[in-house]
Amino acid sequence: TYIRGPNFPLRIGCLHYVFDYETPKTLVIPSIRVGFVFRFTQFLVVLYVVGYVCVVQKAYQETDSVLSTVTTKVKGFAFTNTSDADPRFWDVADYVVPPQGGDSFFVLTNMVVTPQQTQSRCPELPNPSTSCVDDCDCIEGYSDPRGNGILTGLCENYSTTVKTCEVISWCPLEIDTKHALLAAAENFTVLIKNSITYPKFNVHRRNILPHINSSYLKRCEFNRTTDPDCPIFRLKHIVSEAGEEFQDMAVKGGILGIIIDWSCDLDWWARKCNPQYSFRRLDNKNPANNVAPGFNFRFAKYYKTPDGEETRTLIKAYGIRFDVVVHGTAGKFGIVPTVVNLGAALTFLSLVPVVADWVMLTCMGKRDLYKKHKITHLNEVADTETVSDKLNVFTRDYQGLIFSIFPFSSRLFFCQTADKIHSF
């Protein structure tokens, strides 16, 4: 529906906006600033797609996660001779507990040994909760989870100056020490055998690389600069690369991570799939919150005396637990991710003119002029009448020119042709 006004028809209602069709229009603007914005935005998009998506992220590749298995073998010897223990020779059967630990292994560096314990009665170790004056301070049958046994209800002399509640326990009770017993453990070595597979690509690898033979394995030791492929590591170097001191960790123990990264590029032009090793401490070492530091556990060795009494040797083991953490992702060229990312790149490039148009119509000094030529509303009735008038003027002027030049017969032919053109 139209309403005729003095200058142009007005449309009533908003329905026509739904059915209006917009088509791209080529408008060449001789502006260096607008052209620079357009080309610079294109450059950023291409740089992002080529540099980050393709080179850094390798988004054109299909990926698969690693499946891994690890075995370890520790070697080394130590000899101890301290004032509170007899001289002793140590080998791998003594200081690796337990012998098989899966993806982790524990190396004993310190211990508290309480030999010849029997099930009997003895005074509890002195502390505010176990000190007493008489039997009334000790509740018979009470057991403190932080203590060492069950109270008998008696208050006994722990020393000449201190009295504590008596307990039923393995006596004598354990008394802790503060020095590292196996300081020589820093020179122990560990062989790590790691096999991985990427089932999606049917790729299998070992950290013992193809060029490593038996003779090389007997004499090599991992060094990040000179021998980065050797799978034999000295414990001192592992702790050092994690930013710690071995002798400090040996007293209370700790947990260290041996991280093996199998990030593989399986494309034919790369073929890079070798392990990369790194080391870090995994347990929390915070000087401001140094409660219950390190790593320790207890185990016992049981014996029978000739008269049939059961005894045991209690060992509180401090040491360093080494966790072997294997992770990695393999990538290989795939047509599906390539097409998806190519489509995304073309989408980004199609948005570049939108950015340039926004700058042109918002920030430029001649934005009103640009807007006038950029956005044109077509009036079909007025534009049709204008074209018809121009055609009549052209026909009349051209007819006069022909009549003045050609004879009568040619004039008659032209008039017939002009009528057909006009009727069209």
Secondary structure as GFF3:
##gff-version 3
##sequence-region A 1 424
A	DSSP	beta_strand	2	3	.	.	.	ID=ss1
A	DSSP	beta_strand	10	11	.	.	.	ID=ss2
A	DSSP	alpha_helix	16	19	.	.	.	ID=ss3
A	DSSP	alpha_helix	32	47	.	.	.	ID=ss4
A	DSSP	pi_helix	48	56	.	.	.	ID=ss5
A	DSSP	beta_strand	61	65	.	.	.	ID=ss6
A	DSSP	beta_strand	67	75	.	.	.	ID=ss7
A	DSSP	beta_strand	78	80	.	.	.	ID=ss8
A	DSSP	beta_strand	88	90	.	.	.	ID=ss9
A	DSSP	alpha_helix	92	95	.	.	.	ID=ss10
A	DSSP	beta_strand	104	123	.	.	.	ID=ss11
A	DSSP	three_ten_helix	135	137	.	.	.	ID=ss12
A	DSSP	beta_strand	150	157	.	.	.	ID=ss13
A	DSSP	beta_strand	163	171	.	.	.	ID=ss14
A	DSSP	three_ten_helix	183	187	.	.	.	ID=ss15
A	DSSP	beta_strand	189	198	.	.	.	ID=ss16
A	DSSP	beta_strand	203	206	.	.	.	ID=ss17
A	DSSP	alpha_helix	214	219	.	.	.	ID=ss18
A	DSSP	beta_strand	232	234	.	.	.	ID=ss19
A	DSSP	alpha_helix	235	241	.	.	.	ID=ss20
A	DSSP	alpha_helix	246	252	.	.	.	ID=ss21
A	DSSP	beta_strand	254	261	.	.	.	ID=ss22
A	DSSP	beta_strand	264	265	.	.	.	ID=ss23
A	DSSP	beta_strand	276	281	.	.	.	ID=ss24
A	DSSP	three_ten_helix	287	289	.	.	.	ID=ss25
A	DSSP	beta_strand	296	304	.	.	.	ID=ss26
A	DSSP	beta_strand	310	327	.	.	.	ID=ss27
A	DSSP	beta_strand	329	333	.	.	.	ID=ss28
A	DSSP	alpha_helix	335	350	.	.	.	ID=ss29
A	DSSP	alpha_helix	352	362	.	.	.	ID=ss30
A	DSSP	alpha_helix	367	374	.	.	.	ID=ss31
A	DSSP	alpha_helix	380	403	.	.	.	ID=ss32
A	DSSP	alpha_helix	408	423	.	.	.	ID=ss33
###
